Amino acid sequence: MRILIVEDEKKVAGFIKKGLEEETYAVDVAYDGEDGLHMGVENQYDLIILDLMLPIIDGLNVLSRLRGKKVETPILLLTAKDSVEDKVTGLNSGADDYLTKPFAFSELLARIRVLLRRGKTETKTVLQIDGLSLDLVSHKVKRHDEEIELTGKEYSLLEYFMRNQGKVLTRTMIAEHVWDYNFDTFTNVIDVYVNHLRKKIDKGYPEKLLHTLRGVGYIMKE
Ligand code: CA
């Protein structure tokens, strides 16, 4: 899952980015509203964390312009002051949730998890496919009760596959949702990671879950 943070306070942005990366999210940061708007339109983010007080274009303006350009990514607003008016305006302009600064990082994480399953009827925190399970809270991955050790990136890749079971995922889609802005799409890094992941989840099991579609990409299905 790839997240954009639009926040001009470098310390706050850095703190959120570091924390989210530790949770295996791919994270980009924009330090003003103009960059934030541009990046939000150009890239396929799974979530945008948007501060309200921003230089060049303020947060509410970025929000309504993103929605005006049909960007439907869930947006979580950060407000410095506990102003009811700002929150109401934000929610009316198409934000999905808000958090007042300062906040506990655990609360931010909990809200992100809720927003990332928006639109889906499932409310469980464990993703499953044929005996393979991924716990979004504890980050434990198991196949038939056998725990599988994954690196942060492998976990993130598996989460993306499990959230999109039965869908063909191209390398571009994988790059956009699992890696951040600095990723060089001309390398074979994705194939290398998918092969590592496949060895860990499929090797030794008769039923394979991760399939290659030659010239197209990958698909996870039973
Ligand atoms: Ca700010």
Boltz pocket constraint, residues with backbone or C-beta under 6 A from the ligand:
constraints:
  - pocket:
      binder: B
      contacts: [[A, 7], [A, 8], [A, 9], [A, 51], [A, 52], [A, 53], [A, 54]]
      max_distance: 6.0
